[in-house]
Structure formats: structure tokens, C-alpha cells
Amino acid sequence: MERMNINLAKAERLQPYSCVEIISKGEGCCVSEFSPCGEYLVIGCNNGNILIYSFLSHSIVWRYKPSKPGRVLKAKWVHKEIFILTDANNFYILQIQGSEDSHTTFHFKATGMDIKNDYILVYGRCDIVLHNIKTNESVSLKQDQIAVEWFGCFNSDFIVLFASMNYIFYVLNYQCEVLYKQDVSEFFQAEVRELACNGNNLFLLSARDRALRVFELKKPYEFVRNKEIFDCIEKRRWVASCFFTVPNMETWFVLACPQETGSHSLQMFDTVEIESNVSLAKNMHSPLGAAAHICGSRNTHVYPIVSVITQAGACIIWCSGNFLKSQKWSTSLGIPNFVELQRGNTEYDEPEDQFDKDMSLAIELNFPSQNSDSICFRLDYSLSD
């Protein structure tokens, strides 16, 4: 019986994580974002094209080019709409099932955006703007004229701004009133180039001094530095980073790729408050190109997957080789061979003559044909909630 259980466990073992190129560099990919349901990937390109890749048909199922194209800087998929920001300072709202798009032009050099409900936070060189989609009104949120670049994001309750090279955090309400500000210049030696938020109270800052810094917003208002992440061996700079988690874990991780030539290493760190900055949880190497952008999804298939955009313009997916939708999750990114067992004991009666059954009574299984047609493209927004 023990040998039988071992064999069954081996049969359920999933493949370790590997990477595959789903879109070639000929498309000129530059950013990517998963859909809310996790079954599609929206990809922005250098020539302004917007692509949607389906994990059901494993192909590009939608292609669109805005009326005034430009290199896509950011892409967000919220409910039934795709939000696009280009380097021409144009902001687009695309309807999946239609061909029309509406756009807004901002009069400053935009570098990024964040979205929550009916508000768009667009930030960049020397300015940061809160834009109301319904009323089409914009309000500048910059607090001084000295900052050379602004970053911003929405957390659960407030709007958080960061000024570089002032190194000041600002907390604002939706009436654009400053509730709190804090100078954190003691932690930085160079300007900040990117800000990310986990949607709650963790903030990831990537600076030009080759460090990633994780700050936590404590209640009522206080920014505490939890961790500094360096490439301690080769002292390389970080070219892409993001927060990452899975639904059955409360811990947040940082995914990051250091600067490399012709390849990339996907590295994962924890975000807990400890003295040491070396807390590598996973390191996976790919020879498919140097990374330029990275993002992950919480709502995908059996195990989470990660999208990496290379500097050459290709899109690479890190996955375990299984794209089936499932409600069961595990910590496979940290433990690839982990198999979740059902809780509780299952009682059953074992017949004495189980090995003496008449094999003529065996039931033939009808496996689906390998040449069956692909599933048609269909958006199911009921899975996004």
C-alpha cells in the first residue's frame, strides 16, 4: 500500500517552472499586463499596436492600433476596458468589443499611470495629474517646483505620491488634500526611476543606485523601510521589478531581473522586515533574452505565471506547463514539486479479491482527440470578480 501511494504521488507531480516565448521580437513588445480573469495577456508594442494573447487558444486573438499611435508605456486591464498610456502623452480607453477609442492628451512628459475606480493618476517629468474619467477633469497634484520627476499610485484608502530627487512621500485623500508627508532621503544615494504598490500598504522603489527598497505605510501615517535588495555578488542594477503573490499566501514577494546581456535571471525575494538584505527565495535563469519589463498574475490556471518582456521585444511566459483553470493553489514558485493533499482521511472498503476481478468488465475511457479545434475567443468577465 505504501508503494502504491508513492506511485500515485509521483503521477500527480507537476513540471518545474520553465519559460517559453509566446510572441516573437518582430512584434516589438514593450509592456504587458494580465487580464482580471487571468486567461488573457494584453501587450503594448513600440509601434503603438495593442495585442491580446489568449491562453485558451495560445495565439494572438485581438490586434488594434489607436488613432494616434505611439510607443506604449503602460497598459492596464480593468473590467471590460483596456487603459493605454503612450510616449506621445496620450491616454486611451479601449473597448474590447468595439473599434472606437477615446483619448486624452496631457501637456507634460508622462512616464506612468495607475487606475482606481473612475480616477486615473498620470505622472512623469515635473508634474502628476489626477484625471476623472467621467467628468474629463484633471487636477495637478505636484506639491513643489523643485522635484524633477513624480511618481504616484493608489493604495487601499489614499493617493500616495513620491517626489524625486526630493525623496519625499506624500499621502493625499481624494479631495487632493495633503494628509501627511515624510522625507526619506537618508535611505537614497541616487534618483528613483520606478514606483510600484501592492494595492495596499507596501511600496517598491527602484533607484539608480542599484537597489530595490520596500517601504511599508504604517498606521496612522509613517513610512518604514522594510528591506533593501542588492545584487550583492556582481553589483548589477535592476532593470525590471514588481510585487508578486499567490492567493493562498499572505506573504508578498518581490520579483526582479538584474541587468544582463542576452539572458535574464528571474529572482524572488521576501518583503519581511529583517536585518539582512539577502533573502533570495528563488532564482530561475533563461537564455531567451535580457529583461525590460516584468509582471505576474494571481488569477491564472493551476499555478501563477509570470510575463517577461525582453529588451529585443519578445514576450516570454514563465509557467509550469499547465494552463488549466483551477481553484487549487500552492506555493509552486518556491517549491516546484509540492503537491497539495486533501485535508482529512478518506475511508474506503478494500475488497479482498481486488486483484482477481474480471478484466472484461473494464470501462474504456474516451480521451479527447489531440486534433480537436481550438476554443473560440470569448471574454468571460464573470471570472474577474
Secondary structure, 3 states (H helix, E strand, C coil): CHHHHHHHHHHCCCCCCEEEEEECHHHCEEEEEECCCCCEEEEEECCCCEEEEECCCCEEEEEECCCCCCCEEEEEEECCEEEEEECCCEEEEEECCCCCEEEEECCCCEEEEEEECCEEEEEEECEEEEEECCCCEEEECCCCCCCCEEEEEECCCCEEEEEECCCEEEEECCCCCEEEEEECHHHCCCCEEEEEECCCCEEEEEECCCEEEEEEEECCCEEEEEEEEECCCCCCCEEEEEEECCCCCCCCEEEEEECCCCCEEEEEEECCCCCCCCCEEEEEEECCCCEEEEEECCCCCCCCCEEEEECCCCEEEEECCCCCCCCCCCCCCCCCCCCCCCCCCCCCCCCCCHHHCCHHHCCCCCCCCCCCCCCCCCCCHHHHC
